Every structure is written in structure tokens, then in C-alpha cells.
């Protein structure tokens, strides 16, 4: 329930500022990549980032992911479950448990 409240607040935040006009699928996709780069940058040169910085960058990535899902009209939970089904087929437990080998080499 708290997650839905957060998403409602996110969508209201964007709407109240009239930012939907800037949130094309392309722009949101770019923003995800940019924010993911900032998340990765926290680990540049083998650094151990502060937890708060890590959380804030992760929040930025997730924010744009949820906004993109909304923009294309899909449920994040539904697409995650669908992808998990496909991935489970590629990585059966018997072959992949404890193994990081790519599915085409299992």
C-alpha cells in the first residue's frame, strides 16, 4: 500500500509542475540511462559510496522507470513478473543455481 502511495505522490508531483510535456518515451529513456550512469559513478575507482548517496541515485533511476512505465501504459509489477517467467525458462534452477554463467552456455 505504501508503494501505491509513493507512486500516486510521484504522478501528482509531475502533474502539478506540468512536467508531463517533457516526459516523452525518448526523454524518459535517456533520463534512466543518465541516472543509471550517476548510480554507477558512485562506484568509480572502486569507491564504496555512502548509503544515502546510493539510495538517492537508485530513487532517481526508479522514478524515471516508473514514469516510463506509466507513459507506455504498462504495470511495472506485471512486466517484471512476465520477464521473470521468461528468465526462469532460460535459467532453470537445476542448471543455474549458484552459477553466473550466461544461459546460452549452461
N, CA, C and O of each residue as an XYZ file, in Angstrom:
424
protein
N       0.814     -1.192      0.000
C       0.000      0.000      0.000
C       0.863      1.265      0.000
O       0.539      2.242     -0.675
N       1.951      1.242      0.752
C       2.839      2.406      0.792
C       3.424      2.676     -0.584
O       3.633      3.830     -0.958
N       3.696      1.588     -1.358
C       4.252      1.765     -2.691
C       3.272      2.523     -3.578
O       3.673      3.422     -4.317
N       1.991      2.166     -3.511
C       0.992      2.878     -4.298
C       0.925      4.340     -3.897
O       0.778      5.211     -4.754
N       1.030      4.618     -2.617
C       1.031      6.000     -2.159
C       2.211      6.755     -2.752
O       2.069      7.903     -3.173
N       3.362      6.120     -2.787
C       4.554      6.760     -3.351
C       4.348      7.050     -4.826
O       4.710      8.127     -5.299
N       3.771      6.105     -5.562
C       3.548      6.319     -6.991
C       2.519      7.407     -7.226
O       2.683      8.237     -8.120
N       1.472      7.411     -6.441
C       0.465      8.466     -6.546
C       1.104      9.825     -6.306
O       0.841     10.783     -7.033
N       1.944      9.902     -5.281
C       2.637     11.156     -4.997
C       3.576     11.549     -6.133
O       3.672     12.727     -6.479
N       4.263     10.578     -6.709
C       5.157     10.850     -7.827
C       4.371     11.424     -8.997
O       4.755     12.451     -9.556
N       3.278     10.772     -9.370
C       2.495     11.224    -10.516
C       1.887     12.601    -10.250
O       1.827     13.435    -11.153
N       1.441     12.841     -9.027
C       0.906     14.157     -8.660
C       2.006     15.221     -8.693
O       1.770     16.347     -9.132
N       3.186     14.871     -8.238
C       4.333     15.780     -8.251
C       4.606     16.258     -9.670
O       4.764     17.455     -9.915
N       4.660     15.311    -10.603
C       4.942     15.633    -12.004
C       3.803     16.454    -12.598
O       4.039     17.452    -13.278
N       2.586     16.036    -12.342
C       1.427     16.730    -12.907
C       1.311     18.156    -12.379
O       1.009     19.072    -13.144
N       1.545     18.355    -11.098
C       1.401     19.689    -10.518
C       2.426     20.677    -11.083
O       2.209     21.887    -11.036
N       3.514     20.178    -11.604
C       4.553     21.028    -12.189
C       4.462     21.087    -13.712
O       5.269     21.743    -14.370
N       3.463     20.391    -14.261
C       3.252     20.337    -15.705
C       4.496     19.819    -16.436
O       4.886     20.349    -17.476
N       5.106     18.781    -15.875
C       6.304     18.208    -16.479
C       6.002     17.084    -17.456
O       6.901     16.620    -18.157
N       4.752     16.638    -17.517
C       4.417     15.568    -18.465
C       4.769     15.957    -19.895
O       5.102     15.102    -20.715
N       4.693     17.234    -20.183
C       5.001     17.703    -21.539
C       6.443     17.390    -21.944
O       6.754     17.313    -23.132
N       7.313     17.212    -20.963
C       8.720     16.914    -21.245
C       9.024     15.417    -21.196
O      10.115     14.983    -21.565
N       8.056     14.644    -20.742
C       8.287     13.223    -20.485
C       7.872     12.355    -21.672
O       6.946     11.550    -21.573
N       8.556     12.529    -22.770
C       8.345     11.620    -23.895
C       9.012     10.286    -23.553
O       9.827     10.209    -22.634
N       8.667      9.258    -24.287
C       9.304      7.954    -24.088
C      10.815      8.085    -24.290
O      11.601      7.509    -23.538
N      11.206      8.837    -25.297
C      12.636      9.036    -25.559
C      13.314      9.761    -24.397
O      14.368      9.328    -23.932
N      12.724     10.852    -23.928
C      13.346     11.614    -22.845
C      13.424     10.816    -21.549
O      14.421     10.890    -20.831
N      12.388     10.064    -21.250
C      12.411      9.245    -20.036
C      13.463      8.148    -20.154
O      14.154      7.843    -19.182
N      13.588      7.560    -21.331
C      14.604      6.521    -21.541
C      16.003      7.097    -21.373
O      16.866      6.474    -20.755
N      16.223      8.270    -21.915
C      17.512      8.934    -21.742
C      17.780      9.219    -20.269
O      18.892      9.023    -19.778
N      16.750      9.682    -19.575
C      16.910     10.015    -18.158
C      17.259      8.793    -17.327
O      18.049      8.884    -16.388
N      16.679      7.654    -17.664
C      17.020      6.409    -16.957
C      18.499      6.113    -17.127
O      19.198      5.799    -16.163
N      18.966      6.216    -18.360
C      20.370      5.928    -18.634
C      21.290      6.921    -17.931
O      22.314      6.529    -17.372
N      20.939      8.181    -17.956
C      21.753      9.209    -17.303
C      21.826      8.960    -15.804
O      22.904      9.008    -15.211
N      20.678      8.695    -15.195
C      20.650      8.461    -13.746
C      21.356      7.151    -13.389
O      21.998      7.059    -12.343
N      21.241      6.141    -14.250
C      21.955      4.881    -14.005
C      23.460      5.120    -14.061
O      24.221      4.511    -13.310
N      23.881      6.007    -14.952
C      25.292      6.380    -15.018
C      25.750      7.059    -13.739
O      26.859      6.817    -13.262
N      24.895      7.909    -13.182
C      25.236      8.570    -11.924
C      25.306      7.561    -10.777
O      26.135      7.695     -9.877
N      24.443      6.564    -10.815
C      24.493      5.492     -9.822
C      25.812      4.732     -9.944
O      26.480      4.469     -8.945
N      26.172      4.390    -11.151
C      27.417      3.667    -11.399
C      28.635      4.502    -11.026
O      29.640      3.973    -10.551
N      28.539      5.801    -11.244
C      29.659      6.690    -10.937
C      30.034      6.634     -9.450
O      31.184      6.880     -9.088
N      29.070      6.313     -8.604
C      29.360      6.205     -7.171
C      30.415      5.140     -6.886
O      31.089      5.188     -5.857
N      30.554      4.187     -7.790
C      31.495      3.082     -7.605
C      32.770      3.257     -8.416
O      33.636      2.382     -8.420
N      32.884      4.401     -9.109
C      34.067      4.648     -9.928
C      35.315      4.590     -9.066
O      35.328      5.079     -7.936
N      36.341      4.002     -9.597
C      37.635      3.860     -8.934
C      37.542      2.989     -7.683
O      38.330      3.146     -6.751
N      36.580      2.077     -7.668
C      36.467      1.138     -6.559
C      35.962      1.749     -5.269
O      36.154      1.190     -4.189
N      35.321      2.892     -5.382
C      34.816      3.570     -4.194
C      33.682      2.788     -3.545
O      32.968      2.036     -4.208
N      33.534      2.974     -2.268
C      32.414      2.419     -1.521
C      31.508      3.600     -1.163
O      31.785      4.324     -0.208
N      30.426      3.796     -1.928
C      29.626      5.009     -1.739
C      28.893      5.046     -0.405
O      28.614      4.020      0.214
N      28.599      6.256      0.004
C      27.764      6.435      1.191
C      26.383      5.877      0.880
O      25.874      6.025     -0.230
N      25.803      5.251      1.849
C      24.484      4.626      1.668
C      23.442      5.638      1.193
O      22.630      5.322      0.323
N      23.455      6.836      1.747
C      22.459      7.845      1.375
C      22.588      8.233     -0.097
O      21.579      8.399     -0.782
N      23.806      8.375     -0.582
C      24.018      8.694     -1.997
C      23.525      7.562     -2.889
O      22.900      7.797     -3.923
N      23.809      6.352     -2.482
C      23.355      5.176     -3.221
C      21.831      5.143     -3.301
O      21.265      4.903     -4.367
N      21.182      5.380     -2.189
C      19.716      5.373     -2.136
C      19.137      6.480     -3.009
O      18.159      6.258     -3.723
N      19.731      7.665     -2.956
C      19.213      8.781     -3.744
C      19.349      8.527     -5.241
O      18.429      8.824     -6.003
N      20.471      7.987     -5.666
C      20.640      7.700     -7.093
C      19.718      6.570     -7.542
O      19.164      6.618     -8.641
N      19.553      5.562     -6.701
C      18.621      4.487     -7.020
C      17.200      5.032     -7.139
O      16.451      4.632     -8.031
N      16.836      5.932     -6.252
C      15.498      6.551     -6.308
C      15.307      7.296     -7.627
O      14.227      7.249     -8.215
N      16.352      7.985     -8.095
C      16.250      8.693     -9.369
C      16.012      7.719    -10.515
O      15.164      7.968    -11.371
N      16.749      6.613    -10.540
C      16.573      5.607    -11.587
C      15.155      5.036    -11.544
O      14.479      4.952    -12.569
N      14.719      4.649    -10.355
C      13.383      4.062    -10.215
C      12.287      5.051    -10.596
O      11.290      4.679    -11.215
N      12.478      6.314    -10.222
C      11.491      7.338    -10.556
C      11.263      7.389    -12.062
O      10.122      7.359    -12.524
N      12.349      7.466    -12.827
C      12.195      7.526    -14.274
C      11.674      6.214    -14.852
O      10.950      6.229    -15.847
N      12.024      5.094    -14.254
C      11.482      3.812    -14.716
C       9.971      3.753    -14.527
O       9.245      3.332    -15.427
N       9.507      4.170    -13.373
C       8.062      4.178    -13.122
C       7.343      5.170    -14.029
O       6.246      4.883    -14.508
N       7.940      6.322    -14.269
C       7.318      7.293    -15.165
C       7.262      6.762    -16.597
O       6.285      6.998    -17.307
N       8.299      6.048    -17.021
C       8.286      5.451    -18.355
C       7.212      4.372    -18.458
O       6.493      4.302    -19.455
N       7.103      3.541    -17.442
C       6.068      2.509    -17.446
C       4.685      3.145    -17.553
O       3.835      2.680    -18.312
N       4.472      4.204    -16.791
C       3.182      4.899    -16.854
C       2.956      5.459    -18.257
O       1.862      5.342    -18.809
N       3.981      6.057    -18.820
C       3.869      6.689    -20.140
C       3.478      5.681    -21.213
O       2.683      6.000    -22.097
N       4.027      4.461    -21.148
C       3.705      3.455    -22.177
C       2.533      2.562    -21.775
O       2.165      1.638    -22.500
N       1.952      2.851    -20.606
C       0.727      2.172    -20.204
C       0.889      0.744    -19.742
O       0.044     -0.107    -20.018
N       1.983      0.478    -19.033
C       2.181     -0.869    -18.501
C       2.357     -0.817    -16.990
O       2.766      0.197    -16.424
N       2.042     -1.920    -16.366
C       2.231     -2.065    -14.926
C       3.646     -2.573    -14.675
O       4.021     -3.625    -15.192
N       4.438     -1.845    -13.889
C       5.792     -2.338    -13.593
C       5.777     -3.744    -13.003
O       6.604     -4.581    -13.364
N       4.850     -3.999    -12.107
C       4.769     -5.321    -11.477
C       4.465     -6.392    -12.507
O       5.056     -7.471    -12.471
N       3.554     -6.110    -13.423
C       3.169     -7.094    -14.439
C       4.325     -7.398    -15.385
O       4.552     -8.558    -15.731
N       5.054     -6.376    -15.802
C       6.147     -6.643    -16.743
C       7.323     -7.330    -16.059
O       8.052     -8.091    -16.694
N       7.511     -7.067    -14.774
C       8.558     -7.781    -14.027
C       8.205     -9.256    -13.927
O       9.054    -10.117    -14.157
N       6.964     -9.550    -13.588
C       6.542    -10.951    -13.477
C       6.632    -11.667    -14.821
O       7.047    -12.825    -14.882
N       6.246    -10.984    -15.893
C       6.335    -11.575    -17.229
C       7.784    -11.884    -17.586
O       8.085    -12.957    -18.109
N       8.671    -10.948    -17.305
C      10.090    -11.153    -17.605
C      10.681    -12.263    -16.746
O      11.516    -13.034    -17.218
N      10.254    -12.349    -15.487
C      10.738    -13.430    -14.621
C      10.368    -14.800    -15.180
O      11.163    -15.737    -15.101
N       9.171    -14.922    -15.742
C       8.754    -16.192    -16.346
C       9.690    -16.567    -17.491
O      10.134    -17.712    -17.586
N       9.989    -15.606    -18.356
C      10.886    -15.867    -19.487
C      12.290    -16.206    -19.003
O      12.931    -17.115    -19.531
N      12.762    -15.479    -18.006
C      14.110    -15.703    -17.491
C      14.213    -17.051    -16.794
O      15.248    -17.714    -16.870
N      13.143    -17.461    -16.114
C      13.139    -18.766    -15.446
C      13.294    -19.897    -16.454
O      13.909    -20.919    -16.153
N      12.740    -19.719    -17.644
C      12.889    -20.735    -18.691
C      14.332    -20.808    -19.174
O      14.851    -21.892    -19.442
N      14.979    -19.642    -19.285
C      16.365    -19.606    -19.748
C      17.344    -20.072    -18.673
O      18.424    -20.578    -18.978
N      16.954    -19.895    -17.421
C      17.832    -20.237    -16.300
C      17.130    -21.206    -15.336
O      16.744    -20.811    -14.236
N      16.963    -22.473    -15.745
C      16.337    -23.427    -14.832
C      17.203    -23.610    -13.578
O      18.432    -23.586    -13.650
N      16.560    -23.787    -12.464
C      17.266    -23.902    -11.188
C      18.327    -24.983    -11.238
O      19.444    -24.783    -10.762
N      17.984    -26.136    -11.817
C      18.919    -27.268    -11.838
C      20.249    -26.918    -12.514
O      21.291    -27.460    -12.147
N      20.217    -26.021    -13.493
C      21.435    -25.669    -14.210
C      22.075    -24.372    -13.716
O      23.282    -24.178    -13.862
N      21.280    -23.500    -13.141
C      21.802    -22.164    -12.872
C      22.015    -21.830    -11.399
O      22.603    -20.795    -11.086
N      21.555    -22.673    -10.500
C      21.692    -22.360     -9.071
C      23.167    -22.219     -8.694
O      23.966    -23.138     -8.880
N      23.503    -21.052     -8.163
C      24.879    -20.796     -7.744
C      25.847    -20.591     -8.889
O      27.062    -20.614     -8.688
N      25.323    -20.389    -10.093
C      26.146    -20.313    -11.291
C      25.819    -19.006    -12.029
O      24.650    -18.729    -12.297
N      26.816    -18.219    -12.351
C      26.575    -16.952    -13.044
C      26.788    -17.045    -14.554
O      26.821    -16.022    -15.237
N      26.929    -18.251    -15.074
C      27.140    -18.452    -16.495
C      25.913    -18.025    -17.281
O      24.785    -18.275    -16.858
N      26.126    -17.381    -18.426
C      25.020    -16.950    -19.273
C      24.250    -18.174    -19.757
O      24.819    -19.247    -19.956
N      22.941    -17.989    -19.943
C      22.034    -19.089    -20.257
C      22.461    -19.900    -21.485
O      22.256    -21.113    -21.518
N      23.044    -19.257    -22.482
C      23.399    -20.000    -23.703
C      24.664    -20.836    -23.538
O      25.099    -21.512    -24.470
N      25.256    -20.783    -22.327
C      26.451    -21.586    -22.049
C      26.228    -22.562    -20.901
O      27.156    -23.256    -20.483
N      25.010    -22.617    -20.395
C      24.725    -23.534    -19.278
C      24.769    -24.975    -19.740
O      24.555    -25.887    -18.940
